[in-house]
């Protein structure tokens, strides 16, 4: 397993201890790190912003259901991908899960490979999210290293302003704006204004 995957955990949430143990054993034997919870409330109480991996939750549990947990995670700002397990072939529930961006909907008893495939899909999604977080952090660092004037020019460019308008607002010449823009593009490693505006839009939020 790649090094980055060693940092990911499959969080198994099911009120049936035998299901938790079986899923945990299956995934552990495949090299996945797992953690188990008996209910959604316990998981939400324990969940930390820096946790990474995915959630495998039963749809029907005493108290909070798997779908309610999925919604609660989204509401609380946790971006962990979710797979929903069910022993009840409920098309409506499946539709609800997918509308809430569930990775998969697994009907018990499911094949081992179905679960593994779902976890792999979730981990691929998680890898993309973590890579984007690294890119955004790097962009914020690069923007922070710009001079005050360069940040001002970048901010106005991100608002869609033309060089002449920027010059008027900052009381400098259009040529000076062009010089600052060129320096900003060089420091941030972008090759065109469109890319610069996209970067600024995310880094300056």
C-alpha positions, 0 to 999 in steps of 0.5 A: 500500500502506498505511504499516503494510504497508511495515513487513512482510516476506514471508520466502521459504524454499526450497532451490530458488533459482529458486523463491525468485527467482520468488516474490520477483520476483512479490511485489516487483512487487506492492509487497511487501518480501521476504527469501529464505533457502535453508533453515529453519535459516538463517532461524531463526538470523537471525530476530529477535523484532521481525520482522513479516510472514509466512513462505512456506516449502517443505514439503520441503527438505534438513534442516528441512522447512517443517512442522518450521520452522513448529513451531520458530517456534511453539516459539521464540515467533515469531508470524509467520504461515506459508504452506506451499508444496509440489510434492507433493499431500499431504493429510496434510501439509496437515492437519498444517500447518493444525493448526499454524495455517498460513495456507494450503497452496499446491500448486506450481505455484500461480497468482500470485493464490493466493500474493497472496491467502495473503500478504494473509490472513497480513498481515491476521492480522499487523495484528491481532497488532500492533494488539493489541500496541500496545493491550497496551503502552498498557494496561500504561502506563496501569496503571503510572500508577495509584497503589499503592492503585489497583493493589491494588484493580485486582489484587483486582478481576481476581481476582473479589473483591467490594468488601466482600472487597477492603475487608477485605483492604486494611483500608479501607471498601467506600465507599473501594474504590468510590471507587478503582474509579471512579478506576481505571475513569476513568483506564483508560477503561473503562465497566464492571467486566467490561471492567476485569477483562479489561483487568487480566487482560492488563495485570497478567500 
